[in-house]
Amino acid sequence: MVDERWLGLRPRTATRLLVIVIVFLGLFVQFREPLATLAGLLLDGVSGRELTLVLLALLSALVPLLIATAIADALYDRFG
């Protein structure tokens, strides 16, 4: 059996990481203004409110990343 690893990663894992990076960059570009405002709040001083906003921003990015990973798996199964 031929080892098809790329940078020590299996092809399916590399596909997942590539899709996650692409979707994360898309989310970052789309929401750059609210993220910049949030970063400004954090630099002024950290309180519970700002930490809650950061947690909410991180968790809101989780669902699109999970969906993108599932789509990447389906595409890899179909065409990989």
Steps between C-alpha positions, in 0.01 A plus 500: 500500500641836397519765771335810353573733789560868437696684770428207730123527448265255337327636186161519675646700789683733261174556309317579823767749609501671161123544505506624862764761414305619195172529693670667798662758272163562334336553839783727608471716187122515527498601868821704518330820621319341798818308584702822492247663734520202731881513497480870590281416799747237617796735472329766713449263791369154552176448686244223510296662225788509254602143578142390441504673160827326410358163600185567299707598194710184526197275545314663211790407271486138615177402322608615149836328550329174600268519200796571270684199643199277434476628142876442453459142622210440262695644207806295591290182516341582166804618301805404711 
